[in-house]
Amino acid sequence: MLHQYIEQKINRKNRGVYFKKGKWILHVLLFIAIWVAGAIKFNKNTTSDLHIKTWVASILISIPFILFFYFYCLYLIPVYFKKNEYKKFWIILTCLLLIFPLLDIGLEKIMAPYFPIIIEKSSNISFPKLIGQSYKNFIENFIGFTSILFIMELAEGIRTSKEIFTDTNQLALTERNLLKTQMNPDFMIRSLDGIVQLTSQKSTDAPDAVIQFSDVLRYRLYRSGERTVLIEEELKYLQSLFQFQNTLFENNNACVLEQQGDISNKYLPPLSLINIAEPLINTYTSSNDWSFLIYLLAEEREIQIAIELNTTYADMNSIIESINNNIKLVFSPEAIFASEKNGSTYSLRLCLPIQTRSIVSS
C-alpha cells in the first residue's frame, strides 16, 4: 500500500511539472499563437476575407494536436519515459505520430461542408501531398512543443537543484546548531549527582563546583548561537569544566589542560573543544589509573590538539567515532583527526582550522 501511495504521488508530481508555478501560461500563449497562425494561414491560402469562420476553423483543426500533445505530456512522459520504459514510450509515440495526422485530415473532411474555407484550402492539393503536408505540420508542431517542454524540464531541474542545495545547507546548519546545544545526558546526570553528593557531604568544594558547572551551562546556553568565539573564551570555560570534574573526582590531576601559542584575536566555533572533552570525561571510572590530558598549540591558521586519555571504558570506539563525525560536521573537511590505542591509553590528534576574525551571525 505504501509503495502504491508513493508511486501515485510521483505520478501526480510528474504530470503537473509542466503546469506548476505559472508554466500553464506558456501553454496558453503557444496555443493562441497556433490559433492565430492557423487563421492567418487559412486567409493566405484562400480568396475569402478573415472572419469568424476562419478563427473557428483554426481552433477545430488544432483539436487533434491538442489532444495528442496533452496525452503526450500528461501520460506518456510521466508513465513511461520518466520510469525508464523507453521501448513502450517510443512504440506508443510512433503509433500516435502516425495516427493523429490522419485524424487531422479526417476532421477537415468532416468539417468541410460547414467551413468552405477548408475546401478552398485543400481544393488545389492532391491527396498524397495533403497527407504529406499534414504529417509535416504535425511533426513540426510536435518538435516545437517538445522543445518548450525540454526548456521547462531544464528550468525545473535547476529549481530542484537549488532547493536541494538550500535544504542540504539548512540541514547541515541545523545539525551543527543541535550539536552545539546538546549535552550528553549521562554526563549531565553524573555531574548533577556529583554536586548532590558534595552537598550531602557538606564539602567546602560544593559552592565552587556549582559555580563552575553553572559557568559551563551558561556558556553553552548563551554562546552556542554564535558562529565563532574567541579561543581564549572557549579555553576559559573548558578550564572551568576541568576544574569542576577534578572537584567531583577529588583528584586535581585527573583532568589537565595545557596551552601554548598566541591565541589573541583568534576564533573558532563555540563549544568545539568542550564538545570534544565532555564525552571523553564521561569515560571516567573510579580507577586510580584514569587520567585525561589535553595539550593545545595555537598556530597562525590552525590549532593543534593532542589528547591522552587513560581509561578502561568499554565503548571507546563509538565515542571516538562520534567525535570524528562531529568534527567533520562543524569544520567540514578542513579538520584532521587521528587516533591510536596502546593498552588502556588512547591518543587523539586533531588539527582544527581557526579564524582571525569573528563571524557573529548564526
Secondary structure, DSSP 8 states (H G I E B T S, - for coil): -HHHHHHHHHHHHHHHTTTTTTTHHHHHHHHHHHHHHHHHHHHHHSSS---HHHHHHHHHHHHHHHHHHHHIIIIIHHHTGGGT-HHHHHHHHHHHHHHHHHHHHHHHHHHTTT-HHHHHHHTTS-HHHHHHHHHHHHHHHHHHHHHHHHHHHHHHHHHHHHHHHHHHHHHHHHHHHHHHH---HHHHHHHHHHHHHHHHTT-TTHHHHHHHHHHHHHHHHHHTTSS-EEHHHHHHHHHHHHHHHHHHHT-TTSEEEEEES--TT-EE-TTHHHHHHHHHHTT--S-TT-EEEEEEEE-SSEEEEEEEEE---TTHHHHHHHHHHHHHHHHGGG-EEEEEEETTEEEEEEEEE-BSS-----
